[in-house]
Amino acid sequence: FNSDQKINLQLLESLNFKPINYANQIFDKCKTKIFSDYCDNGIQPIKSANLKNITFTNAEKIEGEFSLKWKNADRYSNISFDFLPNKNFQNLVNKNAVIKFSIKFSHPSTKIDLRFVDVKNNSSDHAWRKNYSIESANSNSWQKFEIPLNDFYETGCYENGKWYNPENKFDWNEIDKFEIVAEQESLIGKTILLDEIE
């Protein structure tokens, strides 16, 4: 099993397949839908420790069929989109690309973080993070955000119960996940709607 490529190489080779080494796929499409009713090819759908708090709703959406509804999230819980295989975002960063999405908060002044997580390559490396914090300007109305990837800042890493301060080692060349995180506060009693993440 090759953990970087997330495929079973021995099985494929035993079937006389010759898998292409795509562990670090260059990600340079003009527009990729992380979530718009569904996820784009190569993106593992929503994962979270609190899946019961995440639902699809067609009652409130920007376009298409559904939006994501996230309710009563504990602090530090997240919605995670896993890139399969891992993606090389460096070209997009160099071109001043942005991440765009629509969001609706049930309460004003609610804070959440967006986070990219890179790949842990070996036992001495860590899955470093780059975050961007947003705060709701109002409640119960859709807000649109466009955030340059260059505006994300390194925040460090939390692994096996230990916090590691940033060491300027985050690598846009190998991105494992994009996450939406209740980093700043508990979201118990609050609801967030998300749509058209690209």
C-alpha positions as CSV (number, residue, x, y, z in Angstrom):
1,F,0.0,0.0,0.0
2,N,1.5,3.4,-1.0
3,S,0.2,5.9,1.5
4,D,1.3,8.9,-0.6
5,Q,-0.7,7.8,-3.6
6,K,-3.4,6.1,-1.5
7,I,-3.5,3.1,-3.8
8,N,-2.5,-0.6,-3.3
9,L,0.5,-0.9,-5.7
10,Q,1.1,-4.6,-4.9
11,L,-2.5,-5.4,-5.9
12,L,-2.4,-3.4,-9.1
13,E,1.0,-4.9,-10.1
14,S,-0.3,-8.5,-9.4
15,L,-3.0,-7.8,-11.9
16,N,-0.4,-6.6,-14.5
17,F,-1.4,-3.0,-14.2
18,K,1.3,-0.3,-14.3
19,P,0.1,2.5,-12.1
20,I,1.3,6.0,-12.9
21,N,3.2,7.8,-10.2
22,Y,0.7,10.6,-9.5
23,A,1.5,11.3,-5.8
24,N,2.1,15.0,-6.4
25,Q,-0.4,15.9,-9.1
26,I,-0.1,19.5,-10.4
27,F,-3.3,21.3,-9.6
28,D,-3.6,24.1,-12.2
29,K,-7.2,24.2,-13.4
30,C,-8.8,27.5,-13.8
31,K,-11.8,26.6,-11.7
32,T,-12.3,23.6,-9.4
33,K,-15.4,23.0,-7.4
34,I,-14.5,21.8,-4.0
35,F,-18.2,21.7,-3.2
36,S,-21.1,22.6,-5.5
37,D,-23.8,20.0,-4.7
38,Y,-21.0,17.5,-5.2
39,C,-17.2,17.4,-5.1
40,D,-15.0,17.7,-8.1
41,N,-13.0,14.6,-9.3
42,G,-10.1,13.9,-7.1
43,I,-11.7,15.4,-3.9
44,Q,-12.9,13.0,-1.2
45,P,-16.3,14.2,0.0
46,I,-16.9,15.7,3.4
47,K,-15.3,14.1,6.3
48,S,-15.6,15.2,9.9
49,A,-15.4,13.8,13.4
50,N,-19.0,15.1,13.9
51,L,-20.8,14.0,10.8
52,K,-24.1,14.1,12.6
53,N,-23.7,17.9,12.6
54,I,-23.3,18.2,8.8
55,T,-26.3,17.8,6.5
56,F,-27.3,18.7,3.0
57,T,-30.2,21.1,2.6
58,N,-32.1,22.3,-0.4
59,A,-34.1,24.9,1.5
60,E,-31.3,27.4,1.5
61,K,-28.7,27.5,-1.3
62,I,-27.0,29.9,-3.7
63,E,-27.4,27.8,-6.8
64,G,-27.8,24.1,-7.7
65,E,-29.5,21.6,-5.5
66,F,-27.9,21.7,-2.1
67,S,-25.9,23.7,0.4
68,L,-24.0,22.3,3.4
69,K,-25.5,22.9,6.8
70,W,-23.1,22.7,9.8
71,K,-24.8,22.9,13.2
72,N,-23.7,22.8,16.9
73,A,-20.0,22.2,16.1
74,D,-17.6,21.7,19.0
75,R,-14.6,24.0,19.1
76,Y,-11.8,22.6,16.9
77,S,-14.1,20.4,14.9
78,N,-13.9,20.7,11.2
79,I,-15.3,19.9,7.8
80,S,-12.5,18.3,5.7
81,F,-12.1,17.8,2.0
82,D,-9.3,15.3,1.1
83,F,-7.4,15.7,-2.2
84,L,-6.8,12.3,-3.8
85,P,-4.1,12.3,-4.9
86,N,-2.4,15.1,-3.0
87,K,-2.3,18.4,-5.0
88,N,0.4,20.8,-6.0
89,F,-1.0,24.3,-5.5
90,Q,2.2,26.2,-6.0
91,N,1.3,27.2,-9.6
92,L,-2.0,28.7,-8.3
93,V,-0.3,30.5,-5.5
94,N,2.2,32.0,-8.0
95,K,-0.8,33.2,-10.1
96,N,-2.5,34.9,-7.2
97,A,-5.4,32.5,-7.3
98,V,-8.3,32.8,-4.9
99,I,-10.6,30.5,-3.0
100,K,-14.2,31.6,-3.4
101,F,-17.3,30.5,-1.5
102,S,-20.7,31.7,-0.2
103,I,-21.5,31.4,3.5
104,K,-24.4,32.3,5.8
105,F,-24.1,32.5,9.6
106,S,-27.0,32.3,12.0
107,H,-25.3,34.7,14.4
108,P,-23.3,37.9,13.8
109,S,-19.6,38.0,14.9
110,T,-19.2,34.2,14.5
111,K,-15.6,33.3,13.7
112,I,-14.3,30.3,11.7
113,D,-11.0,29.4,10.0
114,L,-10.2,28.1,6.6
115,R,-7.2,25.8,6.5
116,F,-4.9,24.0,4.1
117,V,-3.0,21.1,5.4
118,D,0.2,19.8,3.7
119,V,1.6,16.3,3.7
120,K,3.6,14.7,6.4
121,N,6.5,13.2,4.4
122,N,8.4,11.3,7.1
123,S,8.6,10.8,10.9
124,S,10.5,14.1,11.5
125,D,8.1,16.1,9.3
126,H,4.6,17.4,10.3
127,A,1.3,18.1,8.6
128,W,1.8,21.9,8.6
129,R,-1.2,24.2,8.3
130,K,-2.0,27.6,6.7
131,N,-5.1,29.3,7.9
132,Y,-7.3,32.3,7.2
133,S,-9.8,33.6,9.7
134,I,-13.2,35.1,8.8
135,E,-15.9,36.6,10.9
136,S,-19.6,37.1,10.0
137,A,-20.5,40.7,9.3
138,N,-24.2,39.9,9.7
139,S,-26.5,37.0,10.2
140,N,-29.1,35.2,8.1
141,S,-27.9,36.5,4.8
142,W,-25.5,35.1,2.3
143,Q,-22.0,36.6,2.2
144,K,-19.5,35.9,-0.6
145,F,-15.8,35.7,0.1
146,E,-12.8,35.7,-2.3
147,I,-9.5,35.0,-0.5
148,P,-6.1,35.0,-2.2
149,L,-4.1,31.8,-1.4
150,N,-1.2,34.2,-0.6
151,D,-3.2,35.6,2.3
152,F,-3.2,32.3,4.2
153,Y,-0.7,32.3,7.1
154,E,1.2,29.4,8.7
155,T,-0.1,28.5,12.1
156,G,1.9,25.4,13.0
157,C,0.7,21.8,13.6
158,Y,-1.1,19.7,16.2
159,E,-0.2,16.0,16.2
160,N,-0.6,13.3,18.8
161,G,-1.7,15.6,21.5
162,K,1.2,18.0,21.0
163,W,1.3,21.5,19.4
164,Y,4.2,22.5,17.1
165,N,4.8,26.2,16.4
166,P,5.2,27.2,12.8
167,E,8.7,26.7,11.3
168,N,8.1,28.2,7.8
169,K,8.0,24.6,6.4
170,F,4.5,24.6,5.0
171,D,4.7,23.3,1.4
172,W,2.1,24.4,-1.3
173,N,3.6,21.7,-3.5
174,E,2.0,18.9,-1.5
175,I,-1.5,19.7,-0.2
176,D,-3.5,16.9,1.5
177,K,-6.7,18.6,2.7
178,F,-8.8,21.8,2.7
179,E,-10.7,22.3,6.0
180,I,-13.3,24.6,7.5
181,V,-12.6,24.8,11.2
182,A,-14.3,26.0,14.4
183,E,-10.8,27.2,15.4
184,Q,-11.7,30.4,17.3
185,E,-14.8,29.3,19.3
186,S,-17.4,26.7,19.9
187,L,-20.3,26.8,17.4
188,I,-22.8,25.1,19.8
189,G,-26.2,26.8,19.3
190,K,-25.1,28.2,15.9
191,T,-25.6,27.2,12.3
192,I,-23.4,27.8,9.2
193,L,-24.5,27.3,5.6
194,L,-21.8,26.8,2.9
195,D,-22.2,26.7,-0.9
196,E,-20.1,27.0,-4.1
197,I,-16.7,26.4,-2.6
198,E,-14.2,26.7,-5.5
